[in-house]
């Protein structure tokens, strides 16, 4: 079903999950952080109930690839050259300046 949401990772803190969510957002993958800590009232519950990161089922493979990519490396693009993915324009980093 197109609306299926699956949990792809669990984290020990909400901050870690939010960092992972930010990485997914940077790649255009929508996600949701699902903490189970009584609405923030009982953060110690995260020890028993890890914070979950969920995505749409059809985005799961791309999301895991993004999260498994070491910092500083890029995931292969699908030909989207608009974001600096070509080698002629800074090697994939559009904000990189010529430092000569």
N, C-alpha and C positions, 0 to 999 in steps of 0.2 A: 504494500500500500504506500502511496506517495507521502502520506503524512506520518509515517512511522518515525519515531525518535528513539535512538539507541544510545546507551552510555558507552563511551569509548575509553574513558580513563577515570580513575578515582585518585583523589589527592588528600593529603593529611591536613591541609589548611585551605581556607577559602582564597587566600592570596595566591597560592600556587595555581589553583584552578583558574583564577582570573587572569594570571599571566599566560596560561595556556590558551584561554579564550581570546586574549588580545592577539596572540600569534595566529590563531585561526581567522580572526577578523581581518588581520593584515593581508591574508590570502583570500579574503572574500567568502569565507565559510561561516555561515551563521551557526551559533551554538548557544547553549544555555548552561549556566552553573546552577547545580541543584544541591544546596547545603541542607542538611537535616539537623539544625541546631536550634529549634524552637524560635525561628525568626530572628536569630542573633542573640536571643536572651540567654542561651546556654551553650557558649562556644566550646565548652569541654566535651560536648556530645560528639564533636568531630573525631575524637579518639575512637569512639564506638561505631560511628556512622560516617565514613569518609565522604568528602565532598565529591559529587559526581559531575562530570562534564559530558554533556549529551549533544548530539548533532542529528540531523536528518539521516535516515538510513542510506540514502543515495550519496551523501557527502562523507560517509564514514571512512572510505578508503583514502580519499584525498586528505581528510583531517588527520588520520594516523600518519600519513606520509609527511605532512607538515610538522607534526609534533615529534616525529622521529628524526627529522633533519637536524644535524648539529648546528649550533649558532654560527652564523657567518657563511653558511652554505645556502644555496638556493635550490628549491624544488624545481624540477623541469617544468617549464611553462607549456601551455597549450598553443603557443604561437602568438601570444599577446605581447607585441613589441611596444605597445603604448607605454608600459611601465618601465622601460629601459632594459628590456630583456635581450637586446642585441649587443653584440660585442663592440660595434662601432661607436656606441654612445655610452662609454663608461663601464662596459662589462656587466651590466645588470644592476648597477647602483646609480640611479638617476641623480642623486644629490652629490655624488663624488666630484670634486673639483680637480682641475688640472693643477698639480702642486709644484710646477716647475719654477 
